[in-house]
Amino acid sequence: MKSKKYDGLTIFLFLLPAIILFVGILVAPLISSFVNSFFEYKGFGAKTPVQFDNYRRLFDTNETWFKPSVVHALILAGLSVFVQLPLSLGLALLLGRGIKGERFFLSVNFLPVLISTVVIGQLWLKVFDSNGMVNALLRMVGYLKEGEDNIQWLADNGSGILLYSCFVPMLWQYVGYHMLLMYAGVKSVPTELREAAKIDGATDWQVDWHVVIPSMKQIIKVSVIFAVTGSLKSYDLIRIMAMDLKVKDAAVPSTVLMDFMSLRQEYGVASAVSVMLILLCFFFAITIGAVFKERD
Amino acid sequence: MATKKSVNLEQYQVRKSKGWVNVLISIFLAIWAIINLFPLYWMFTFALKDNPQILHTNMFGPPDGPPSKWFWSNFKEAWSTGPIDKFFINSIIITGSTIVITTLAAMMASYAITRIKWRFSESVNRIFMLGITIPMQASIIPVYLVVSKLHLINTPISVIIPYSAFSLAMALLICNGFMIQIPKELDEAAYIDGCGRGRVFFSVILPLMKPAVATTAIYTFLQCWNELMIASTFLTGEKYMTLPAGMAQLFGSHTTEWGPIGASLVIATLPTIVFYILFSRRIQDSFIAGAVKG
């Protein structure tokens, strides 16, 4: 067959396009972000070394919303894992039982994932508008009394309400995403196993709880990792619904990053944000992986 | 044997499941489905209204209810005056190029990793897989600085390359899954016939990878078509914007006519929806394939 030397070159050539993309857009920029985070840099002229000043500034609440933004992202991650994923799991289990119209429900529930966040954001802006549906509904059921002011769901006024107005569509949009992942897990349980449990007299719920869920551990792990890292990186819907990168109540790490990058052009601090973001993503991905491994 | 088993199962389902539980489940599923269909309904009705209907408020009438008078002219206006057609073409060019680059790079890398025996193939694969966890935010600043230094801001290439790089890990994962299933004897037979590695890749492996190409293409499409952060940072001129960046811009501008903007939303979303209805099974399967194998 072929000589070893020749193979080495072939392997390299086949890997080359992937290596160029991977090193050029992921590895090199990652290193550069890390280095830049220790400099003051305005995008032109010289870079001034400032040691840990950029990080110190990040954690100074008088100057940036970075600290609350991380807290917000973690709240979102928590809601995602403990509200969104159980809902997705429930839907996946129900549909996995072979209900009538299984494919139809599967398709419809996945639909919001495909619709542009710009459209979704505009829709929810209307729903939460002070003259929108939510307030109209509250008035109809009598929660808002005659003469009482409408609730300002979208105001960045320190009440923190904006954060949750943004979270509702963020969580809703991706229920279908996780549902589809988990549905694959449900379907991968061998039919024989289900049937055996049923013949032994198990109800549908017992089959789900004792047979299906335990065999879905791998998928649930993937879902949890996606949900948490997705929450840390969240940007689009906040950007559209808060309409301002300097938003306080609904600040997330990415809005802080974009604020420093596009508005203030302080690339050093912006780099520090992205370094923190990468560390958080890796930290949670590894921790979640370890937690699931321990439960083996 | 098989038929006997499934008959058994049906008997059990008939006997076990209670009627009212099934009714509750159906009601829950129906409500959830309606909530998920609502954006489409909202968008289509928004597109058919004029300003007073959109801005005037009444819960079951406009702005959220059906239009009292239908303005089909919004569509005509959106297509002829709005920049939506440009956004559309830009999106197709950018997503299309990304799909081609990502798929080719992933296929080639996958071939080297799964079909040629060498010492570090496993480790190299693992390093590539780190790309799944790295967020786009990690490289947006340095890439932006380089792109602006090279005066490439507002060019399709400035987003195509980052998109390709960030879709690569998942594409590679999908390709590996498919490529590992092709029997090794095929390659060996081709080597004996005197084919080199390149020839084997292009004439033996690639033709067998059609399902993998479809899956990677769909997955990459889902990654890029709606991407907002990089698009709105790197493409600032209206001439170059993709659909999400352009639509965000349309809503940010202080327009007087909302109807045509609504129509633009529909024009922008419709192809995805039609595509989804036609290929929903395939899209769902590729989506699952991408995530499950991780």
Interface residues (C-beta under 8 A of the other chain):
Chain A: M1 K2 D7 G8 T10 I11 F14 L15 L16 P17 A18 L21 F22 G24 I25 L26 A28 P29 L30 S32 S33 N36 G43 L91 L94 I99 R103 F104 F105 L106 S107 V108 N109 F110 L111 P112 V113 L114 I115 S116 T117 V118 V119 I120 Q122 L123 K126 V127 N131 G132 M133 A136 L137 M140 W172 G176 L180 L181 Y183 A184 G185 T191 E192 R194 E195 K198 I199 T203 D204 Q218 I219 V222 I225 F226 T229 L232 K233 Y235 D236 R239 I240 M243 P253 S254 L257 M258 M261 S262 Y267 A270 S271 V273 S274 L277 I278 C281 F282 A285
Chain B: K5 N8 L9 Y12 Q13 K16 S17 I25 S26 L29 W32 A33 I35 N36 L37 F38 P39 L40 W42 M43 T57 M59 P63 D64 I101 L104 A105 A106 M108 A109 Y111 A112 I113 I116 W118 V124 I127 F128 G131 T133 I134 P135 M136 Q137 A138 S139 I140 I141 P142 V143 Y144 L145 S148 I161 P162 S164 A165 F166 L168 L172 Y191 G196 R197 G198 F201 L222 W225 N226 L228 M229 T233 L243 P244 M247 A248 F251 G252 L265 A268 T269 T272 I273 Y276 I277 S280 R281 Q284 F287 I288 A291 V292 G294
